[in-house]
Amino acid sequence: MNPYWLEDEAPPRASTQVDDRADVAIVGAGVTGCSAALRLAEGGLRVRVHDARGVASGASGRNGGFALRGGAARYDVARETYGAERARAYWQWTEEALDRMAELAGDALRRPGSYRLAADEEEREGIRLEYEALREDGLDGDWLDDVPGGAAGKFLGAISHPSDGSLQPARFVRRLAARAADAGAEFREHDRVEDIEALDADRVLVATDGYGHGLVPEIADLVWPTRGQVIASAPLDRVLYDRPHYARQGFDYWQQLPDGRILLGGFRDVSIMDELTDVEETTPAIQASLESFLHELAGEEVEVTHRWAGIFGLTQDMLPLVGAVPGRDGRVWFAGGYSGHGNVLGFACGELVADALLGDTSSPQLELLDPVRFSD
Ligand SMILES: Cc1cc2nc3c(=O)[nH]c(=O)nc-3n(C[C@H](O)[C@H](O)[C@H](O)COP(=O)(O)OP(=O)(O)OC[C@H]3O[C@@H](n4cnc5c(N)ncnc54)[C@H](O)[C@@H]3O)c2cc1C
């Protein structure tokens, strides 16, 4: 079945052409590629974007629609791993990116906040540490012992993140692409790139996250393709969940959309090794788990109208890789590996890598996310 998000009508996009050789060729027209294309075209470079399918046809049109600040790891864990100053700066950088997304998104982004829920005592202890670390470092967040709405009585507490959002990701990314085309970027859809060296461009940015495995052999062992599965229900006639909710270390995530549907993803841990794949297919075991949890969330049997799978890129340290690929003389660049957390990070990293390609390497995030950290 088609992802629910991709049923949205695509906005018109100028059919801009770039004459001759491009300054930058981008492989991948998801949130990363489109965000980078917009920034680069506005910066005056000739940009050509190639996608094997269409704009937002990868994870950017297949995800849970959560627009969360921060990284894929818990804040307290991030702080321990790469230091308080870097962790705080990284979180604040994503908060600023979310604010910029709001300026570009129109009705593709709402900001109701999100709930990070505790499914058991152990998780409660973990997210309590996260909450305390956020507050110590001056980042916002509230602690709830009792969660309101449909989750009431089912969880052992939550962090409320007040500025998080709910994104119609395909609509947002298609709008970014339309803006990038207006700024001069060319889009070539249904154009699979087999060999990046053969592209007619001075530099190449590979923005394929979990897809395109092997296109840059140096990255192949660093970004593991990982499958996520999602379902959407028929519209409910009452509001049970007024914002994105997620629990069990993010393994389960759901939200109710403005038309009343519940969109639910996760349960990757039902068969976690099988989900380390780039085969974009749903499986009976995970679909059955999703469906039975959907009925619990709704408090009744509800019809499933949409089912789909998507692939994201997982990294060892749960941080993206952004920068020049080592050993390629600055010709090949990569941005991806958001570890399931790429709606805001993809947008932010697209801008970050574009700024670097435009010659601005002043952001401290470039050092944190440099692929060179995995070099021997
Ligand atoms: C099921 C699921 C749920 C998720 N939920 C969330 C969520 O709620 N919140 C969140 O923040 N993140 C979520 N993520 C992660 C997020 O969707 C991704 O990290 C993000 O969309 C990545 O964007 P991207 O532009 O880097 O890559 P993608 O959107 O995956 O785009 C990559 C593009 O590259 C193209 N491509 C690949 N190889 C080639 C080639 N050889 N030639 C040409 N084109 C090629 C593909 O066709 C694709 O369009 C989820 C991911 C999945 C799969």
The ligand as a Gaussian input file, in Angstrom:
#p B3LYP/6-31G(d) Opt

LIG

0 1
 C        9.293000       4.076000       8.951000
 C       10.123000       5.265000       9.321000
 C        9.674000       6.124000      10.318000
 C       10.423000       7.250000      10.668000
 N        9.899000       8.146000      11.544000
 C       10.539000       9.308000      11.777000
 C        9.927000      10.323000      12.549000
 O        8.781000      10.215000      12.956000
 N       10.657000      11.439000      12.814000
 C       11.919000      11.607000      12.326000
 O       12.540000      12.628000      12.607000
 N       12.492000      10.695000      11.508000
 C       11.825000       9.560000      11.214000
 N       12.378000       8.638000      10.369000
 C       13.668000       8.947000       9.754000
 C       13.523000       9.963000       8.618000
 O       12.405000       9.669000       7.833000
 C       14.761000       9.932000       7.718000
 O       15.930000       9.969000       8.502000
 C       14.789000      11.115000       6.756000
 O       13.581000      11.194000       6.048000
 C       15.972000      10.952000       5.801000
 O       15.853000      11.900000       4.782000
 P       16.911000      11.868000       3.608000
 O       16.544000      12.964000       2.685000
 O       18.282000      11.906000       4.167000
 O       16.729000      10.436000       2.953000
 P       15.465000       9.829000       2.183000
 O       14.233000      10.605000       2.421000
 O       15.435000       8.386000       2.479000
 O       15.828000      10.075000       0.676000
 C       16.858000       9.377000       0.038000
 C       16.545000       9.404000      -1.453000
 O       17.676000       8.898000      -2.146000
 C       17.199000       8.273000      -3.297000
 N       18.252000       7.375000      -3.805000
 C       18.834000       6.342000      -3.164000
 N       19.770000       5.769000      -3.946000
 C       19.790000       6.473000      -5.106000
 C       20.543000       6.376000      -6.316000
 N       21.478000       5.424000      -6.488000
 N       20.291000       7.264000      -7.306000
 C       19.348000       8.220000      -7.145000
 N       18.604000       8.346000      -6.022000
 C       18.826000       7.491000      -5.016000
 C       15.955000       7.540000      -2.841000
 O       15.084000       7.274000      -3.932000
 C       15.361000       8.520000      -1.848000
 O       14.339000       9.334000      -2.397000
 C       11.670000       7.499000      10.021000
 C       12.118000       6.633000       9.014000
 C       11.357000       5.536000       8.657000
 C       11.850000       4.642000       7.560000

